[in-house]
Amino acid sequence: MLFRRSILPARYELVTRDRCHLCDEMAAVLDMVLPEFGLTYTLRDVDAEPELRERFTDVVPVLLRDGRPVAKVRVDRRALARIVRGRL
């Protein structure tokens, strides 16, 4: 009998800042693409978390997959789909 190790879905987080138009743009792309793969994301405010503030300072938005950056500032639908497929 073969046993398959189940792979948990990737955890996506969008590091944002209040009143950031680039953050809004990336969130819109995430809203379009991630559901196609049965995925969601959570928002994290760079200014509310000292660890994020130290790590990313003024480089937002940042898309994290399992805690690691996979996209910064801008991502389009095609690029995001490649990022997601790279983890499947």
C-alpha distance (Angstrom), angle and dihedral (degrees) to the residues before:
residue distance angle dihedral
M1 . . .
L2 3.79 . .
F3 3.76 120.5 .
R4 3.76 119.6 -153.0
R5 3.71 120.0 -154.6
S6 3.76 108.0 -130.9
I7 3.76 114.7 -128.3
L8 3.77 115.2 -142.9
P9 3.78 115.8 -133.9
A10 3.77 114.5 -97.8
R11 3.79 116.8 -96.3
Y12 3.81 111.5 -126.6
E13 3.80 122.9 -162.4
L14 3.78 128.3 178.8
V15 3.79 114.4 -146.9
T16 3.79 105.8 -149.3
R17 3.77 144.9 162.9
D18 3.78 130.5 -140.4
R19 3.82 114.0 -93.1
C20 3.81 93.8 13.0
H21 3.80 111.1 144.4
L22 3.82 92.3 -167.1
C23 3.81 88.5 54.5
D24 3.80 89.6 52.4
E25 3.81 90.3 49.9
M26 3.80 93.5 50.9
A27 3.82 91.3 46.0
A28 3.82 89.1 53.9
V29 3.82 90.8 53.7
L30 3.80 90.7 47.6
D31 3.82 89.7 50.1
M32 3.81 89.5 54.8
V33 3.81 100.7 42.5
L34 3.80 110.7 30.9
P35 3.84 96.1 59.9
E36 3.84 88.5 56.7
F37 3.82 85.7 66.0
G38 3.80 95.2 40.4
L39 3.81 90.8 -106.6
T40 3.80 136.2 129.3
Y41 3.77 135.9 -170.8
T42 3.77 138.8 -145.4
L43 3.78 128.9 -136.4
R44 3.80 122.7 -122.6
D45 3.79 121.7 -170.5
V46 3.80 111.1 -134.9
D47 3.81 90.9 -155.0
A48 3.81 94.5 51.7
E49 3.80 96.6 53.3
P50 3.82 118.0 58.9
E51 3.82 92.3 -158.1
L52 3.82 91.1 55.9
R53 3.80 92.0 43.3
E54 3.80 90.6 53.9
R55 3.78 92.7 44.8
F56 3.81 100.4 45.7
T57 3.83 105.4 16.2
D58 3.82 103.0 174.6
V59 3.80 99.7 -10.1
V60 3.79 102.7 105.4
P61 2.90 144.5 -175.2
V62 3.78 100.1 43.8
L63 3.78 123.1 173.1
L64 3.79 112.9 -146.7
R65 3.78 123.9 -162.2
D66 3.78 111.7 -164.9
G67 3.81 88.5 -18.4
R68 3.80 96.8 -51.0
P69 3.81 125.3 106.5
V70 3.81 113.7 -109.1
A71 3.82 100.0 163.7
K72 3.79 135.6 18.2
V73 3.81 133.0 -165.2
R74 3.83 97.9 -16.9
V75 3.77 138.2 21.2
D76 3.79 129.1 169.4
R77 3.80 128.6 -149.2
R78 3.78 95.0 -98.0
A79 3.80 94.5 48.1
L80 3.80 92.1 47.4
A81 3.80 91.5 50.0
R82 3.84 88.8 53.0
I83 3.80 90.3 49.7
V84 3.80 92.0 51.1
R85 3.81 94.1 44.6
G86 3.78 89.6 51.0
R87 3.80 88.2 65.3
L88 3.82 98.6 43.2
